[in-house]
Amino acid sequence: MDKPKHHILVCCSYRQGTPQGVCHKKDSANLLPYFEQEADDRGIEGVLVTSTGCLKACDNGPIVVVYPQNVWYKNVDEAGADAILDAIEAGGVAEDYLLA
């Protein structure tokens, strides 16, 4: 596997091996295949999508973090995922979803 250009981390609220918390309850796990398929459909190369344990920002979930830019996003749904991928393609950030 080549080193990814963009690593998208999606909080799936795993704590002690089981999904819990806000992000999980808001179906964050469904964002994983959505990000992967959309990145592939758009031809964005070098994207790796990974689920995470709790990222400790539950009040703003689902939380998505994009590295290496270290940009944190809040309340991400499919529209937010599209905005994040648009931002990746444009070399910017999805302002409407930024976690301040």
N, C-alpha and C positions, 0 to 999 in steps of 0.2 A: 504494500500500500504506500502510495506517495503521501508526503506530508500535506495535510489540507491547507488551502488558502484561507478558508473560513470555517470555523468550528462553531456550529450552532448548538447551544446547550439549552435543553428544554426541561424545566423543573417538572418532575412527575411526582413530587412529594414523597419519595421513598424515605421511610424512617424505620429502622430496625427490620428492613427487608420487606416491608409491605407498604403499598401506596396509601397515603393519608393526606389530610390537609386540603387547602383551598385549590391549589393547582390541579391536583388529581380530581377533585370534585367538579372542576370546570373543564374536564375532559382534555387536559393538556397532553395526555398520551396520544390523542388523535392528531396532534400537531406534528408528531414525528414523521409518519408517512406522508403527511401533507407537504412538509418542508422538503422531504427527499424527492417526492414526485414533481413538485413545482420547480425545484432547482434543476432536475433532470430535463423537464419539459422546456425550460428556458435555456438550456445549454450552459448553465453556470457550472464551470468545472472547479474541482477542488473543494467541494462543500461536504463536510462531515456533520451529521446530525446525531446527537447523543442525548439520552435521557439522564437526568441527575436526581440525586436525593434533594431534600428540602434546601432551598437557597435562602431561607430566612427572610423572605419579603412577602409573606403570605397575604397581607392585606391588599397587595397589588397583583395577585396572581391571575392567570398564569404568567410566570416569569420566563423570559428567554434572554440568554446572553450570547453575544457574538464575539468571538475571538478571532484574530489577535487584536481587534479594535477595542475590546473591553467595553462594549456598549451593552447596557442593561435595558431591557424593555419590559413593560408592564401590561397587564390586561390583554394579552395576545390571544387573538382568535384567528380564524382563517384570513380575514381581511388584514389583520395585523401581520400575519405571516407574509402575505403578499407585499405589504408595505416594506417589511424588512428585506425581502428579496429584491424589491425595487431599489432600495437603498444600497444593498450590496452591489448590484449591477452598476449603480451610478457613482459608487465610491463615497456615499454619504451616510446619513442616519435617517431613520423613520421618526421624525420629530414628534408626531402625534402619539407615539407609544413609548417615548423615553421615560425611564424611571429616574427621576431627579434626585 
